[in-house]
Amino acid sequence: MAKELELQEFLTEEEKEERKGLEYILAEMKRKR
């Protein structure tokens, strides 16, 4: 668990933004159903 947290902090800001984008797209797809 500790290692996972370290990895999260290790992510670049760019990677965090990409993840937000993917989560947004998935949420939009669910809404359209």
C-alpha angles and dihedrals in degrees: 000000000000090000091054091054090050090052091050091055089046092061114106120240087250092057091049090053091049090053091051088051093051092048090050092051092049091050091050091051091052091050093053093058 
